[in-house]
Structures are given as C-alpha cells and as structure tokens.
Amino acid sequence: MRILLLTSEFAPINGGIGTYAREIAVAATELRADVTLVAPDYGRDNGADDRGLPFGVQRFKGGAHSMRDLPSKILLARGRMASGQFDVVHAADWPFFIPVALARGLTPARILMTVHGTEINETQVPLKRLAIRCAGVFGRRTTIAANSRFTRDLFRRRFEIDANRVHAIPLGVSEFWFGERATRAVTRKAHGISADRIVMITVARLTRRKGHLLALSALAALAPTLRDRLTWLVIGPDGESDYVLELRAAAASLDCDIRFLGRLPDPEIRDLYGASDFFCLTGLPESSGRVEGFGLVYLEAGAAGLPSVATDIGGVGDAVTGDRTGLLVPPSRDDITAALTRLASDAAARSALADGAVAHSRHLSWKRCAAETYGLAQPAAAETDAAYQSLGAHRARRLNSTRPAFPA
C-alpha cells in the first residue's frame, strides 16, 4: 500500500499533530506500507533528521499554519497527489482538508482525513463552513478517522454525513514509554524523595483547561495525615501567566510537598513515572470550543505502570477506563478528593489498576492505530504476546518495590 500523508505540523515542532503524523507513519511503515510524508520545513534544513526516519519525508516552505497559506497548500496538494500512484491520501489535520478535497479528482486513491477534536468546533464559523461546503470536503469519497468516540460523536453532530464513513480510532502509545528506565530507588534518591512517600505525578502544560487548580483544591480536602505523606510532581511548561502565578501561590499556601519541575525531556519523565505511584490529570470542560479529544499522556503513564485519576471530559474515557486502568470521575473537587484518597491509601487498588493500565496501553499501540486507519494487517499474535510480556515485566518491577499501604 502506498500512502501519501500530508500534515501541517511535524518535527522539529513537538505538538500533538506532529506526534500523530510521525507515529502513524512509523507504524504503517513497520506494517509494510510505503509512506511519503509531506510537512513544513520551518525555514531550516531538516535533511539530517529526516534521513533517520524509516519513511520518506518531503518538505515544503512554511511554518505554523495560517489561513494565508491555504492557496499554497492547495497547489502543493495538487502537485503531490498528481505526481504518484497512491492508494491512500491522508490529510492528518484540518489545514489540509480543503487542499486534499480540491485535488481528489487527480487521483483514484482513497481519501482519508483525521479529526482531533477542537478543530471541529473551530470550523463552525460561517466562512469556514461555507468553504467546507463549496469544496465538498466531506464528499462521498472521503473517510473520517476520529481520535476517540467523543470526537466521532462531536463530528457527527456538527456535520451531517453518512455515519458509516466516520470511525473512532483511538491513538496509540509509543514503545518508548515501555522502555528501560532508572530504578525507582535511584530516581527517588536523585530527587530527594524518601521511599515511604506516596508520589502523584502530573504531566501537562500549566494552563486552565488542564485543571491543576482543581487537583490542588482536592489535595487541600484530603485528610491531613494522608496529605502529609504525599508528594505531587508537576511537570510541564508554563501556560497563561496569571494562571501560573495563581497556581504557584495556592500551592505555596498548602501544607503539602508540591514540586514544579517545569519542562523535562521524555527520558527524565519516563524515569519519574517509574518513581511514582499514580498519575493525575483533572482537565476541565471549556466554553471556548477547545476540547480534550483523547488524552495520550494517560496512556504514556499507563505504559510505565501508573493508574490514573482523570476527569471524564471529552475523549478521556477512551484513554482511561474507569475502575480498570484508573479512576474516571466528574470534574468536581469532592469526586477527585475521593479518588485521590483511594489511590493514595490503597496499595492493592493501585496494583490492580496498574495491571489494567499497562495492558490497555499495550493494546492501544500505534500499529493497531495504523492498521485500523489504513486497513493494514497487523500481527495480532505478536501484539498479544508483547502485552503479556510487558505486563509480566511490570509486575516484576512492582514486586521489587512493594511497600506497605499507608492507612487512610
């Protein structure tokens, strides 16, 4: 199968769309597809990095998308789609939807578009809806891949097209997050965290919609004896400056060990996952139209054996299965406090949910995502064996670091 994948975001930019494009291209290549990825060059020579990838990369002059770029993207799509015999043409994100739709007459290839969540609401303004209708973006030859059931249902509500052409295909988690990491003891020692501490970890930009302040208010409502034993590691770059100031001030006023570690490289995050007891990210619904289309970070934490405390918003329910891989609760202080109390005080519950989190993360692989997206065959037996091997390795690591539960 020959696949042409067009994306408006790619390395060296490390956003969610760029991650999606890279990982699905790698997985499709491993499943023996011939992938050509088209991406912006960001005004630099990316040749050395691109040559290290297992698929072909073609760069075009450009950077972060602007509506001013639409004419050039239309010409680009026409040129690429007419230049090769592709079986699938895949627009990885919204900026290439109209260009690909306008060029579909140049190729007999199957037309595929991926929706991620927020852009579905953003395309509801009259001018964009008019452009979508005039271009016939979601015509009969187009199949839509949504990154979660929530995103699929949101798309169906906003655009009236045949439900059989809209498919929920959850994202995958990279093999990197299952990889070797420093031992729990070594990482804790490096960060001055004693063996008896209960460690909660959050990885997300410090922005309102990620709900750090909500988690903080839930911590404040914990029993003092439990809160005294808990360390909260907060990883991620700053978002809105006023929000960050409010969050840091509130954290400083609470009698709890809270550490803001800022942006960290993935290997260090992976080590810190291994030194933690559970993951927590309590996102909030937004009136602005932004949505949490999936929640890949929950799977990355799950790959390291961490159950999650998560709020049931957007597509998070596809990443965290309640009472199987974590605790999925409404975005309220009392519900989050109850969930934190349970995971912080019950080692048996953490252990059972950790097993489920590892298995769920292993099942939601990028190979599975690529196979479902493109109609490729994947070695199911090998995937199942890998899941059990990963689960067994996780159990062994956990047994080596077992300690008594702290009573509630």
Secondary structure, 3 states (H helix, E strand, C coil): CEEEEECCCCCCCCCHHHHHHHHHHHHHHHCCCEEEEEEECCCCCCHHHHHCCCCEEEEECCCCCCHHHHHHHHHHHHHHHHHCCCCEEEECCHHHHHHHHHHHHHCCCEEEEEECCHHHHHCCCHHHHHHHHHHCCCCCCEEEEECCHHHHHHHHHHCCCCHHHEEECCCCECHHHHCCCCCHHHHHHHCCCCCCCEEEEEECCECHHHCHHHHHHHHHCCCHHHHCCEEEEEECCECCHHHHHHHHHHHHHCCCEEEEEECCCHHHHHHHHHCCCEEEECCCCCCCCCCCCCCHHHHHHHHCCCCEEEECCCCHHHHCCECCCEEEECCCHHHHHHHHHHHHHCHHHHHHHHHHHHHHHHHCEHHHHHHHHHCCCCCHHHHHHHHHHHHHHHHHHHHCCCCCCCCC
